[in-house]
Amino acid sequence: MKLDRTFFSEDPSIVARKLLGKVLVKKTPEGTLKGKVVETEAYYSKDDPASHFQVRPSSRDFFREKPSGTIYVYFTYGNHWMFNILAKGEDKSGAVLIRALEPAEGIDIMKRHRKVKKDTELTSGPAKLTQAFQINGSYNGKDITEDENIYFEDAEEISDIVITSRIGIKEGKDMPLRFYVKGNRFVSKK
């Protein structure tokens, strides 16, 4: 079953935890790609110095105007796409960065996109997974709850979750808003 808007209409940290174990599906002309979410990070619109809402003025209107479940893709370090989903609770809103996936289907296609041989190198980081799934700026603004070619499938909830501070940022890195599946070999950093 496809995740609907209600799933993404909660506090970003709740959505980030609940996304663990869910399956990202992307249909392409080459075939269907699937990966189980094994690592996420939550970002808030308010009081979060690492959030694009704070540091990128062009993102503020996007965050305000778009509904929960909207894909937010941005380019960083001059060559990497980052894949996020807007999450909006009653009092708190923001986005969830998908940091790592465990490949489940279309692995040969992912290997062609990434030009790597090891499965663990395919989607074990936010830039790796966007490359493997060929997610780029053209996905920015798409509704993951309504799109037929990219969406999340429901799956059994994960209970063995590690909570740590976020990584790869300068501001707000001490906030415990990174979540990953304990012991999963596709997590970007333990």
C-alpha positions in Angstrom: 0.0 0.0 0.0 1.2 3.5 -0.9 1.9 6.0 1.9 -0.6 8.8 1.8 -0.5 12.5 2.9 -1.6 11.7 6.4 1.6 9.7 7.0 3.7 12.9 6.2 1.4 15.2 8.2 3.3 14.9 11.5 6.3 16.4 13.2 9.4 15.8 11.0 11.2 13.7 13.7 8.2 11.4 13.9 8.0 11.0 10.1 11.8 10.4 10.0 11.5 7.5 12.4 8.4 6.1 10.9 9.9 6.1 7.4 12.6 3.6 8.5 11.7 0.3 6.9 9.3 1.8 4.3 10.2 1.1 0.7 11.0 3.9 -1.9 9.7 2.8 -5.3 10.7 4.5 -8.5 9.4 3.3 -11.9 11.7 3.9 -14.9 11.8 2.9 -18.5 14.7 0.5 -17.5 12.6 -1.1 -14.8 11.4 -0.6 -11.2 13.8 0.4 -8.5 13.1 -0.3 -4.8 15.0 0.4 -1.7 14.1 0.1 2.0 14.7 3.3 4.0 17.4 2.6 6.6 18.6 6.1 7.5 16.9 9.5 7.8 17.4 13.0 9.3 14.8 15.5 10.4 15.0 19.2 9.7 12.6 21.9 11.1 11.3 25.1 9.6 11.7 27.0 12.9 14.6 27.1 15.4 16.8 24.8 13.3 20.0 26.5 12.0 20.7 23.7 9.5 17.3 23.9 7.8 17.0 25.4 4.4 14.1 27.4 5.7 16.6 29.4 7.7 19.5 29.6 5.2 17.9 29.6 1.8 15.3 32.3 1.4 14.0 30.8 -1.9 13.1 27.6 0.1 10.8 29.5 2.6 7.9 30.0 0.1 8.3 26.4 -1.1 8.1 25.1 2.5 5.1 27.3 3.3 3.1 26.7 0.1 3.6 23.0 -0.6 1.7 20.3 1.3 3.1 17.4 3.4 4.5 14.7 1.1 6.0 17.1 -1.4 9.5 16.2 -2.7 12.2 18.7 -1.9 15.4 18.1 -3.9 18.3 20.4 -3.8 21.9 20.5 -5.2 24.8 20.6 -2.9 28.6 20.7 -3.0 28.4 21.4 -6.7 27.6 17.9 -7.8 25.2 16.1 -5.4 21.4 15.9 -5.3 19.7 15.5 -1.9 16.2 13.9 -1.6 13.8 15.2 1.1 10.1 15.0 1.8 8.1 17.8 3.4 6.6 16.8 6.8 4.1 19.1 8.5 2.6 18.5 11.9 0.2 20.8 13.6 2.9 22.7 15.5 6.1 21.7 13.7 7.0 21.4 10.1 10.1 20.8 8.0 11.5 18.1 5.9 13.0 14.6 6.2 16.3 13.9 4.3 16.5 10.3 3.1 20.1 9.4 3.9 20.4 5.7 3.0 18.4 2.8 1.4 18.9 -0.9 1.4 18.5 -1.9 -2.3 15.7 -4.4 -2.8 14.8 -4.4 -6.6 16.5 -3.2 -9.8 20.0 -3.6 -8.3 21.6 -4.2 -11.7 20.0 -0.9 -12.9 21.3 0.9 -9.8 24.8 -0.5 -10.5 24.8 0.9 -14.0 23.7 4.3 -12.7 26.4 4.3 -9.9 29.1 2.4 -11.8 30.0 0.3 -8.8 30.2 -3.4 -8.1 29.4 -3.7 -4.4 25.8 -3.6 -3.3 26.9 -1.6 -0.2 28.2 1.2 -2.4 24.9 1.7 -4.2 22.7 3.6 -1.8 24.6 4.0 1.5 24.5 7.8 1.5 22.2 10.6 0.4 24.2 11.4 -2.8 24.7 7.7 -3.6 21.0 6.9 -3.4 19.9 9.9 -5.6 22.5 8.8 -8.2 21.4 5.1 -8.0 17.7 6.1 -8.3 18.4 9.0 -10.7 16.6 11.5 -8.6 17.5 15.1 -9.6 16.1 18.6 -9.6 13.3 17.6 -12.0 11.6 15.8 -9.0 11.5 18.9 -6.9 7.9 19.8 -6.1 6.4 16.5 -7.1 3.9 15.0 -4.7 5.1 11.6 -3.5 1.6 10.8 -2.2 0.1 11.2 -5.7 2.8 10.5 -8.2 2.6 7.1 -10.0 6.3 6.9 -10.8 7.9 7.7 -7.4 6.3 6.9 -4.0 6.8 5.0 -0.7 5.2 1.7 0.0 4.1 0.8 3.5 6.1 -2.0 5.2 6.5 -3.4 8.7 7.5 -0.8 11.3 11.1 -1.0 12.5 11.6 -1.0 16.3 15.4 -1.3 16.6 16.3 2.3 15.9 19.5 4.3 16.7 19.1 8.0 17.4 22.1 10.3 17.0 23.1 13.8 16.0 22.9 14.8 12.4 26.1 14.5 10.2 27.5 16.5 7.3 26.4 19.9 8.5 28.0 22.7 10.5 25.1 24.3 12.3 22.6 22.4 14.4 24.7 19.2 14.3 24.3 18.5 18.0 20.5 18.0 17.6 19.5 14.3 18.0 17.6 14.2 14.7 19.3 11.4 12.8 17.7 7.9 12.8 18.9 4.6 11.4 18.2 0.9 11.6 20.6 -0.7 14.1 23.1 -3.0 12.5 22.0 -2.3 8.9 25.1 -2.5 6.6 23.7 0.2 4.2 23.7 3.0 6.8 26.1 5.7 5.7 28.0 6.0 9.0 27.5 4.2 12.3 
